Amino acid sequence: PADSAAVTVRRPELVPPTRLPALAPAPENEPMEFDDESVPVLPFVLHGECEAESCTRNIVAYSCMATTLLADTDDSAKVVARIPEGEFVQARRDLVLRSVGIVVVKQDFQLYWDDSRNGFVPRADTVDLAEGDTVYLLRALDRGRWTWAYQRRLHESGEFWATTARNGAKRMESEYAARRVAPTREEWWQVTRRDGTTGWWLHSVNGARVREEQYDELQSVPRMQREGDDCTKVKARRTSR
């Protein structure tokens, strides 16, 4: 009837089994190291992190398509398991920093301001940057903020190297600095099957050679339920690329 209360019905294929293996807690993140030239040593793993967000909570995922699990977070690692279409698994997520981005400082200046929803605000720490120095971009945070390294110290800020007055590649050059290269980041899922088999699956790549490339075989069940997504739509999007 028209006046009936709305009822949310979950698609049957997205109802996970009641029991899945417990996952081990994520390892503690190690401090970043630098080489003799003060360049961050990579690859560097941020456990429980995703691109532009924190991913400390484990998720249940569903295989919309068959895929493989690898022994390590490396495309050339050996295959340790093959997942057929239609299987529920558990996953925790890591962000692997593969290469640094390069920002070149154009003039001496003090970074004493920061971005906020209400415009510019004073920073808690003023950073003195010198003409010709290099800032090493590491990863994107939310709302256009980044983590970067300068003189062996880590900082966060908005894009002081960018401008809204230009488009395309020229947008990445302000009066203070210019971004020459974007950093490469990979999101990997450590996947555990119901029989306890564990391996790694590459979810996405974002960086210097590709703006963002996501893989479709495994999908987060909470995301699909929240967004009304299903495997038919996932496959259709893949075919249309």
SERO-4910 file (N, C-alpha, C, O; in steps of 0.05 Angstrom, whole numbers):
BEGIN
 pado doro    nc1    nc2    nc3   cac1   cac2   cac3    cc1    cc2    cc3    oc1    oc2    oc3
  Pro    A     17    -24      0      0      0      0     17     25      0     40     25      8
  Ala    A      5     47    -10     21     72    -12     30     83     14     51     95     16
  Asp    A     14     78     36     21     89     62     37     69     79     41     74    103
  Ser    A     47     47     67     63     28     82     90     41     88    101     56     73
  Ala    A    101     33    112    128     43    119    148     30    100    146      7     92
  Ala    A    168     47     92    189     37     75    206     16     89    212     18    112
  Val    A    212     -5     74    228    -27     85    253    -31     69    251    -33     44
  Thr    A    276    -31     82    301    -35     68    306    -65     66    308    -79     86
  Val    A    309    -75     42    313   -104     37    341   -107     27    349    -96      6
  Arg    A    358   -123     41    385   -128     32    384   -149     10    369   -169     11
  Arg    A    400   -146    -11    402   -166    -31    413   -192    -19    432   -190     -4
  Pro    A    401   -215    -26    410   -240    -13    440   -245    -15    452   -255      4
  Glu    A    452   -238    -39    480   -245    -42    498   -228    -25    522   -233    -23
  Leu    A    488   -207    -13    504   -189      3    500   -193     33    508   -176     49
  Val    A    488   -215     41    485   -222     69    508   -241     77    507   -265     69
  Pro    A    528   -232     91    551   -249     97    544   -271    117    525   -268    132
  Pro    A    560   -292    117    555   -313    137    559   -303    165    573   -283    169
  Thr    A    547   -316    184    548   -306    212    575   -309    224    583   -294    242
  Arg    A    591   -328    215    618   -333    226    639   -331    205    639   -345    185
  Leu    A    658   -313    210    681   -310    193    706   -310    211    703   -303    234
  Pro    A    729   -319    201    753   -320    218    760   -293    230    758   -272    217
  Ala    A    769   -293    255    778   -269    268    805   -260    256    822   -277    251
  Leu    A    808   -235    251    832   -224    239    852   -215    261    844   -205    282
  Ala    A    877   -220    256    898   -210    274    898   -179    273    893   -168    252
  Pro    A    904   -166    295    906   -136    294    927   -127    275    947   -140    271
  Ala    A    923   -103    265    943    -91    246    969    -85    261    968    -78    285
  Pro    A    992    -89    248   1017    -82    261   1019    -52    268   1005    -36    256
  Glu    A   1036    -45    286   1041    -17    293   1056     -4    270   1074    -17    258
  Asn    A   1050     21    264   1065     35    243   1093     44    254   1096     54    276
  Glu    A   1113     39    237   1140     46    244   1145     75    236   1132     86    218
  Pro    A   1164     89    249   1172    116    241   1185    116    214   1199     97    207
  Met    A   1180    137    199   1192    139    172   1222    144    174   1231    159    192
  Glu    A   1238    131    157   1267    135    156   1274    152    131   1259    153    112
  Phe    A   1298    164    132   1308    181    111   1336    173    103   1351    163    120
  Asp    A   1343    176     77   1370    170     69   1389    193     74   1381    213     86
  Asp    A   1414    191     64   1434    212     69   1427    239     56   1438    259     64
  Glu    A   1409    238     36   1401    263     23   1374    274     34   1362    292     23
  Ser    A   1366    262     57   1341    270     70   1316    263     54   1295    276     57
  Val    A   1318    243     36   1295    234     21   1283    211     36   1297    193     46
  Pro    A   1256    210     39   1243    187     52   1250    161     39   1251    158     15
  Val    A   1255    141     56   1261    114     47   1235     99     41   1218     96     59
  Leu    A   1232     90     16   1208     77      7   1215     49     -4   1238     45    -12
  Pro    A   1196     30     -5   1167     34      2   1164     37     32   1180     27     48
  Phe    A   1142     50     39   1135     54     67   1106     47     70   1089     55     54
  Val    A   1100     31     91   1073     20     95   1059     35    118   1070     37    140
  Leu    A   1035     44    112   1018     56    133    995     36    138    976     34    122
  His    A    997     21    160    978      1    167    951     14    175    951     34    190
  Gly    A    929      3    165    903     13    172    897     40    160    881     55    171
  Glu    A    909     47    137    904     72    124    896     67     95    904     48     82
  Cys    A    879     85     85    871     85     57    877    113     45    883    131     60
  Glu    A    873    116     19    877    142      7    856    161     17    832    157     14
  Ala    A    865    183     29    848    205     38    830    198     62    811    212     67
  Glu    A    835    175     75    819    168     98    833    147    115    852    134    107
  Ser    A    823    144    140    833    123    157    816     98    154    791    100    151
  Cys    A    829     75    153    814     50    148    822     30    170    828      7    164
  Thr    A    821     38    195    829     21    216    810     -2    221    818    -23    231
  Arg    A    785      1    213    765    -20    218    766    -41    196    767    -35    172
  Asn    A    767    -67    204    766    -88    184    739    -89    170    719    -80    181
  Ile    A    738   -100    146    713   -102    131    708   -130    121    726   -146    118
  Val    A    682   -136    116    675   -159    101    673   -152     72    661   -131     65
  Ala    A    685   -168     54    684   -162     26    672   -186     11    670   -208     21
  Tyr    A    664   -180    -14    650   -200    -30    663   -200    -58    669   -179    -69
  Ser    A    668   -224    -68    681   -226    -95    660   -225   -117    647   -245   -122
  Cys    A    658   -202   -130    640   -200   -153    651   -214   -177    637   -221   -195
  Met    A    678   -218   -177    691   -232   -198    714   -249   -186    723   -242   -164
  Ala    A    722   -269   -200    744   -286   -190    770   -270   -189    774   -252   -206
  Thr    A    787   -275   -170    812   -261   -168    833   -278   -154    827   -301   -146
  Thr    A    857   -268   -151    878   -283   -137    889   -267   -114    888   -242   -113
  Leu    A    900   -281    -94    914   -268    -72    944   -274    -75    952   -295    -83
  Leu    A    960   -253    -68    989   -255    -71   1002   -258    -43    990   -252    -23
  Ala    A   1027   -268    -44   1042   -272    -19   1051   -247     -6   1057   -247     18
  Asp    A   1053   -225    -21   1063   -199    -10   1050   -176    -26   1036   -181    -46
  Thr    A   1056   -152    -16   1045   -128    -30   1062   -121    -53   1075    -99    -54
  Asp    A   1063   -139    -73   1080   -135    -97   1067   -150   -119   1060   -174   -117
  Asp    A   1064   -137   -142   1051   -150   -165   1065   -175   -174   1053   -193   -186
  Ser    A   1091   -177   -169   1107   -200   -178   1108   -222   -157   1120   -243   -162
  Ala    A   1095   -219   -134   1095   -239   -113   1079   -264   -123   1062   -262   -141
  Lys    A   1085   -287   -112   1072   -311   -120   1043   -312   -111   1036   -300    -91
  Val    A   1027   -326   -126    999   -330   -120    996   -351    -98   1007   -373   -100
  Val    A    981   -343    -76    977   -362    -54    949   -373    -53    944   -393    -39
  Ala    A    930   -361    -67    903   -371    -66    887   -359    -90    894   -337   -100
  Arg    A    867   -373    -99    849   -363   -119    821   -362   -108    811   -382    -97
  Ile    A    808   -339   -110    782   -335    -99    761   -336   -122    764   -320   -141
  Pro    A    742   -354   -121    721   -354   -142    701   -332   -138    700   -319   -117
  Glu    A    685   -327   -158    664   -308   -156    643   -317   -136    637   -341   -134
  Gly    A    633   -298   -119    612   -304   -100    622   -314    -73    608   -329    -60
  Glu    A    645   -305    -64    655   -313    -38    658   -289    -19    667   -268    -28
  Phe    A    651   -293      6    655   -273     26    683   -277     39    691   -300     44
  Val    A    697   -255     44    723   -256     57    724   -233     77    706   -216     77
  Gln    A    744   -233     94    750   -210    111    775   -197    102    793   -210     91
  Ala    A    777   -171    107    801   -156     98    808   -133    117    790   -121    129
  Arg    A    833   -128    119    843   -103    131    860    -90    110    869   -102     91
  Arg    A    863    -63    113    874    -47     90    899    -32     98    901    -21    120
  Asp    A    919    -32     80    944    -17     84    948      2     60    939     -4     38
  Leu    A    961     24     65    970     42     44   1000     40     41   1015     45     60
  Val    A   1009     33     17   1037     29     11   1047     53     -6   1037     57    -28
  Leu    A   1066     69      5   1077     91    -10   1100     81    -27   1120     71    -16
  Arg    A   1098     83    -53   1118     72    -71   1138     93    -81   1162     86    -83
  Ser    A   1130    117    -86   1148    138    -95   1139    164    -85   1115    169    -82
  Val    A   1158    182    -79   1152    208    -68   1143    227    -91   1152    224   -114
  Gly    A   1127    247    -84   1122    269   -102   1142    291    -97   1154    292    -76
  Ile    A   1146    307   -117   1167    328   -116   1154    356   -118   1140    361   -138
  Val    A   1158    372    -98   1150    400    -99   1175    417    -96   1190    413    -77
  Val    A   1180    435   -114   1204    453   -113   1195    480   -103   1177    493   -113
  Val    A   1210    490    -83   1204    516    -71   1215    538    -89   1238    537    -97
  Lys    A   1198    558    -96   1206    578   -115   1219    603   -102   1234    618   -115
  Gln    A   1213    607    -76   1224    631    -62   1224    625    -33   1209    608    -23
  Asp    A   1241    639    -18   1241    637     11   1214    646     22   1204    668     14
  Phe    A   1202    631     39   1177    640     52   1171    623     77   1182    601     80
  Gln    A   1155    634     94   1146    621    118   1118    610    114   1099    625    107
  Leu    A   1115    584    118   1088    572    116   1076    574    145   1080    556    161
  Tyr    A   1063    596    150   1051    601    176   1021    599    176   1008    601    197
  Trp    A   1009    595    152    980    593    150    972    564    143    988    548    134
  Asp    A    946    559    146    935    533    138    907    537    128    894    558    134
  Asp    A    897    517    113    870    519    102    850    509    122    856    490    138
  Ser    A    826    521    122    804    511    138    778    516    123    779    529    102
  Arg    A    756    507    134    731    512    121    724    541    120    709    550    103
  Asn    A    735    557    138    730    585    140    752    602    128    755    626    134
  Gly    A    769    590    111    791    605     99    818    598    112    822    576    122
  Phe    A    836    617    113    863    612    124    863    616    154    850    635    165
  Val    A    878    599    168    882    601    197    911    598    203    926    586    187
  Pro    A    921    608    226    949    605    233    956    575    238    940    560    249
  Arg    A    980    567    230    989    540    235    999    537    263   1008    557    276
  Ala    A    998    513    274   1010    508    300   1040    508    299   1053    515    319
  Asp    A   1051    501    276   1080    501    272   1087    517    246   1077    509    225
  Thr    A   1103    537    248   1112    552    224   1135    538    212   1154    530    225
  Val    A   1134    534    185   1155    520    171   1169    540    153   1157    553    136
  Asp    A   1196    542    156   1212    560    140   1222    545    115   1238    526    119
  Leu    A   1214    553     92   1222    539     67   1240    558     51   1236    582     50
  Ala    A   1261    546     39   1281    561     24   1279    556     -6   1273    534    -15
  Glu    A   1285    578    -21   1285    576    -50   1303    553    -60   1326    550    -51
  Gly    A   1293    537    -78   1308    515    -89   1306    489    -74   1315    468    -84
  Asp    A   1295    490    -50   1293    465    -34   1270    447    -45   1253    456    -61
  Thr    A   1271    422    -37   1251    402    -46   1234    393    -23   1244    386     -1
  Val    A   1208    394    -28   1189    382     -9   1179    356    -21   1173    354    -44
  Tyr    A   1179    335     -4   1172    308    -14   1143    302     -6   1137    298     18
  Leu    A   1126    301    -26   1098    294    -21   1095    264    -16   1109    248    -29
  Leu    A   1078    256      4   1075    228     11   1048    217      5   1045    197     -8
  Arg    A   1027    230     16   1000    219     12    979    241     15    984    261     29
  Ala    A    956    236      3    933    255      6    918    248     31    914    225     38
  Leu    A    908    269     44    890    267     66    863    276     57    858    278     33
  Asp    A    845    282     75    818    292     66    818    322     61    836    336     70
  Arg    A    799    330     45    795    359     39    819    373     27    825    395     34
  Gly    A    833    359      9    856    372     -5    881    376     12    898    391      4
  Arg    A    883    362     34    906    364     51    925    341     45    917    320     35
  Trp    A    951    346     51    972    326     45    991    323     68    994    341     84
  Thr    A   1003    300     69   1027    295     86   1051    298     69   1052    287     47
  Trp    A   1071    313     79   1096    316     64   1120    318     83   1117    322    107
  Ala    A   1143    313     71   1168    313     87   1186    336     77   1189    341     54
  Tyr    A   1199    349     97   1218    370     91   1239    370    112   1233    373    136
  Gln    A   1264    367    103   1287    366    122   1283    346    144   1286    352    168
  Arg    A   1274    322    136   1271    299    154   1248    301    174   1247    286    194
  Arg    A   1231    320    170   1208    322    187   1182    320    171   1181    329    148
  Leu    A   1161    309    183   1135    306    170   1117    329    178   1116    338    201
  His    A   1102    338    158   1083    360    162   1057    353    147   1056    336    130
  Glu    A   1036    368    154   1010    367    140   1002    396    132   1007    415    147
  Ser    A    990    398    109    980    424    101    962    421     77    959    400     66
  Gly    A    950    444     69    937    445     43    957    447     21    981    446     25
  Glu    A    948    451     -4    965    452    -27    977    480    -32    967    494    -49
  Phe    A    997    487    -17   1009    513    -20   1024    516    -47   1031    538    -55
  Trp    A   1028    493    -61   1041    493    -87   1020    495   -110   1028    495   -133
  Ala    A    995    498   -103    974    498   -124    960    525   -124    962    541   -105
  Thr    A    946    531   -146    931    556   -149    904    550   -162    902    532   -178
  Thr    A    885    566   -155    858    563   -168    856    581   -193    836    581   -207
  Ala    A    877    596   -199    877    615   -221    884    602   -248    881    614   -269
  Arg    A    893    576   -247    900    562   -272    887    535   -273    876    525   -253
  Asn    A    887    523   -297    875    497   -301    896    477   -310    918    484   -318
  Gly    A    889    451   -308    907    430   -317    932    429   -301    933    433   -277
  Ala    A    954    422   -315    980    419   -301    990    445   -289   1004    445   -269
  Lys    A    982    467   -302    991    493   -291    979    500   -264    988    518   -250
  Arg    A    957    486   -257    945    491   -231    964    483   -208    962    493   -186
  Met    A    983    466   -214   1002    456   -194   1027    474   -191   1049    464   -185
  Glu    A   1024    500   -196   1046    519   -192   1034    545   -181   1018    558   -194
  Ser    A   1043    552   -157   1035    577   -144   1058    596   -144   1080    590   -154
  Glu    A   1054    619   -131   1077    638   -129   1098    628   -110   1121    638   -111
  Tyr    A   1092    608    -93   1111    598    -73   1126    573    -82   1149    569    -76
  Ala    A   1112    555    -96   1124    529   -102   1110    516   -126   1089    526   -135
  Ala    A   1122    495   -137   1111    481   -160   1114    451   -156   1135    441   -149
  Arg    A   1092    437   -160   1093    408   -159   1103    397   -186   1090    402   -206
  Arg    A   1125    382   -186   1136    370   -210   1126    342   -215   1122    333   -237
  Val    A   1123    326   -193   1116    298   -195   1096    292   -172   1100    302   -150
  Ala    A   1076    276   -178   1058    267   -157   1068    241   -145   1082    225   -158
  Pro    A   1063    236   -119   1072    211   -107   1054    188   -116   1031    191   -123
  Thr    A   1065    164   -114   1051    140   -121   1043    125    -96   1060    118    -80
  Arg    A   1017    119    -93   1007    105    -69    990     81    -79    976     83    -98
  Glu    A    993     59    -65    977     35    -71    962     27    -46    973     25    -24
  Glu    A    936     21    -49    920     10    -27    919    -21    -31    908    -30    -51
  Trp    A    929    -35    -11    928    -64    -11    910    -75     11    909    -63     33
  Trp    A    896    -96      5    879   -109     25    892   -136     33    899   -152     15
  Gln    A    895   -140     59    903   -166     68    878   -183     73    863   -177     91
  Val    A    874   -202     56    848   -217     54    851   -244     68    870   -258     64
  Thr    A    831   -251     84    830   -277     97    804   -291     89    782   -280     93
  Arg    A    807   -315     79    784   -332     71    773   -347     95    786   -347    116
  Arg    A    750   -360     91    738   -375    113    755   -398    123    752   -406    146
  Asp    A    772   -410    105    789   -432    114    815   -422    127    832   -438    134
  Gly    A    817   -395    130    841   -384    143    863   -376    125    883   -364    133
  Thr    A    861   -383     99    882   -375     80    883   -344     78    862   -331     76
  Thr    A    907   -334     78    911   -305     77    929   -297     54    949   -311     49
  Gly    A    923   -275     41    940   -264     20    933   -235     15    916   -223     28
  Trp    A    947   -223     -4    945   -194    -10    931   -190    -37    936   -205    -56
  Trp    A    915   -169    -38    901   -162    -63    903   -132    -66    898   -116    -48
  Leu    A    910   -123    -91    913    -95    -97    886    -82   -103    873    -90   -122
  His    A    879    -63    -87    852    -49    -91    854    -25   -110    837    -22   -127
  Ser    A    876     -9   -107    877     15   -123    905     26   -124    922     21   -107
  Val    A    911     42   -145    936     55   -149    930     84   -155    912     90   -171
  Asn    A    945    102   -143    941    131   -147    968    144   -147    983    141   -128
  Gly    A    975    158   -169   1001    170   -169   1011    183   -194    995    194   -209
  Ala    A   1037    181   -198   1050    196   -219   1041    188   -247   1036    205   -264
  Arg    A   1038    162   -251   1031    153   -278   1001    149   -283    992    149   -305
  Val    A    986    148   -261    957    144   -264    943    160   -242    951    159   -219
  Arg    A    922    175   -249    909    191   -229    896    173   -208    900    178   -184
  Glu    A    880    154   -217    870    134   -198    860    110   -215    845    113   -234
  Glu    A    869     86   -207    859     62   -219    850     43   -198    865     36   -180
  Gln    A    824     35   -199    813     17   -179    807     -9   -192    800    -11   -215
  Tyr    A    810    -30   -176    804    -57   -185    778    -66   -172    771    -58   -150
  Asp    A    763    -83   -187    735    -87   -181    729   -114   -168    707   -118   -158
  Glu    A    747   -133   -169    740   -161   -163    728   -164   -135    708   -178   -131
  Leu    A    740   -151   -115    730   -151    -88    717   -125    -81    727   -103    -88
  Gln    A    694   -126    -68    679   -102    -61    672   -103    -32    666   -124    -20
  Ser    A    674    -80    -19    666    -77      9    636    -81     12    620    -67     -1
  Val    A    628   -100     28    599   -105     32    585    -81     45    564    -73     36
  Pro    A    597    -69     66    583    -45     78    579    -23     57    559    -10     57
  Arg    A    600    -19     40    597      3     20    574     -4      0    558     13     -6
  Met    A    573    -29     -9    552    -37    -28    524    -34    -16    506    -25    -29
  Gln    A    522    -43      9    496    -40     22    488    -11     26    465     -3     23
  Arg    A    508      5     34    502     34     39    495     48     13    477     66     14
  Glu    A    508     41     -9    504     56    -34    484     42    -53    479     52    -75
  Gly    A    472     19    -45    454      5    -62    467     -6    -87    455     -8   -108
  Asp    A    492    -14    -84    508    -25   -107    505    -55   -108    497    -67    -88
  Asp    A    511    -67   -130    511    -96   -132    531   -104   -154    542    -88   -168
  Cys    A    536   -130   -156    557   -140   -174    550   -136   -203    568   -132   -220
  Thr    A    524   -136   -210    516   -130   -237    525   -102   -245    535    -98   -268
  Lys    A    521    -83   -228    530    -55   -233    560    -53   -234    571    -40   -251
  Val    A    574    -68   -216    603    -67   -216    614    -77   -242    632    -65   -254
  Lys    A    603   -100   -252    613   -111   -278    606    -92   -301    622    -90   -320
  Ala    A    583    -79   -300    576    -60   -321    595    -37   -322    603    -28   -344
  Arg    A    603    -27   -298    622     -4   -298    649    -13   -309    662      3   -323
  Arg    A    657    -37   -303    682    -46   -313    682    -49   -344    701    -42   -357
  Thr    A    660    -59   -354    658    -62   -383    657    -36   -398    667    -34   -420
  Ser    A    646    -15   -385    643     11   -398    669     27   -399    670     48   -412
  Arg    A    690     18   -384    714     34   -384    729     33   -410    750     45   -413
***
